[in-house]
Amino acid sequence: MIVMFWSRVLIVRLVLLSTALRFANFILFSIPSPFSHLLAVWIVFSSVYVQWAWKVVYGIKLELWFLGGWLPFSLPQSFVVLRWHWRLALVCEVLLSS
């Protein structure tokens, strides 16, 4: 079960990174301008941030699971996952209040 979970996480990370790199490559070569270079850098940076945030979300879920099952999240913990072009997520933000 845990192996399946981590294999899914790895597949999601690879899909996100490859999609971001293909999109950045398309922007760089279709619209050659300084703005397109900045946009391509932003896309790659966003994909790395998404992978980090996704890892944080699943780390919190695993901690809750080990504490006593899949506990419902408290109200201050909100997870925002926005879908982008039918891929899993472009923006994944974790807001935790201590």
C-alpha positions as CSV (number, residue, x, y, z in Angstrom):
1,M,0.0,0.0,0.0
2,I,2.8,2.5,0.9
3,V,4.7,1.5,-2.2
4,M,1.7,2.2,-4.4
5,F,1.3,5.6,-2.7
6,W,4.9,6.6,-3.3
7,S,4.9,5.4,-6.8
8,R,1.8,7.6,-7.5
9,V,3.6,10.5,-5.9
10,L,6.6,9.9,-8.1
11,I,4.5,9.7,-11.3
12,V,2.7,12.9,-10.4
13,R,6.0,14.7,-9.8
14,L,7.4,13.5,-13.1
15,V,4.2,14.5,-15.0
16,L,4.2,17.9,-13.5
17,L,7.8,18.6,-14.3
18,S,7.7,17.3,-17.8
19,T,4.5,19.3,-18.5
20,A,6.1,22.5,-17.2
21,L,9.3,21.9,-19.2
22,R,7.4,21.3,-22.4
23,F,5.3,24.4,-21.9
24,A,8.3,26.5,-21.1
25,N,10.1,25.1,-24.2
26,F,7.1,26.0,-26.3
27,I,7.0,29.6,-25.0
28,L,10.8,30.1,-25.4
29,F,10.8,29.0,-29.1
30,S,7.4,30.3,-30.2
31,I,7.7,33.8,-28.8
32,P,11.4,34.9,-28.6
33,S,11.4,37.9,-26.3
34,P,12.7,38.8,-22.8
35,F,9.2,38.3,-21.4
36,S,9.0,34.8,-22.7
37,H,12.3,33.9,-21.0
38,L,11.0,35.3,-17.7
39,L,7.7,33.4,-18.1
40,A,9.5,30.2,-18.8
41,V,11.6,30.6,-15.7
42,W,8.4,31.2,-13.7
43,I,6.8,28.1,-15.1
44,V,9.7,25.9,-14.1
45,F,9.9,27.5,-10.6
46,S,6.2,27.0,-10.1
47,S,6.4,23.4,-11.0
48,V,9.2,22.9,-8.4
49,Y,7.1,24.7,-5.8
50,V,4.1,22.5,-6.5
51,Q,6.2,19.4,-6.0
52,W,7.4,20.7,-2.7
53,A,3.9,21.7,-1.5
54,W,2.4,18.4,-2.7
55,K,5.0,16.6,-0.6
56,V,4.1,18.7,2.5
57,V,0.4,17.9,2.0
58,Y,1.0,14.2,1.8
59,G,3.4,14.3,4.7
60,I,0.7,15.9,6.9
61,K,-1.8,13.3,5.8
62,L,0.6,10.4,6.6
63,E,1.3,11.9,10.1
64,L,-2.5,12.1,10.7
65,W,-2.9,8.5,9.5
66,F,-0.2,7.3,11.9
67,L,-1.7,9.2,14.8
68,G,-5.0,7.2,14.5
69,G,-6.4,6.8,11.1
70,W,-7.4,9.3,8.4
71,L,-8.5,12.1,10.7
72,P,-10.5,15.0,9.3
73,F,-8.4,18.2,9.0
74,S,-9.1,21.0,11.5
75,L,-10.6,24.2,10.2
76,P,-7.3,26.3,10.3
77,Q,-5.7,23.7,7.9
78,S,-6.8,24.4,4.4
79,F,-5.5,22.8,1.2
80,V,-5.9,24.5,-2.1
81,V,-5.2,22.4,-5.2
82,L,-5.9,24.1,-8.5
83,R,-6.1,21.9,-11.6
84,W,-4.2,23.1,-14.7
85,H,-4.8,21.7,-18.1
86,W,-6.2,18.4,-16.8
87,R,-3.0,17.6,-15.0
88,L,-3.0,17.2,-11.3
89,A,-1.9,20.6,-10.0
90,L,-0.1,23.7,-11.0
91,V,-0.6,25.5,-7.7
92,C,-0.8,23.7,-4.4
93,E,-0.7,25.8,-1.3
94,V,-0.7,24.7,2.2
95,L,-2.0,27.2,4.8
96,L,-1.3,26.0,8.4
97,S,-1.9,28.1,11.5
98,S,-0.2,26.9,14.6
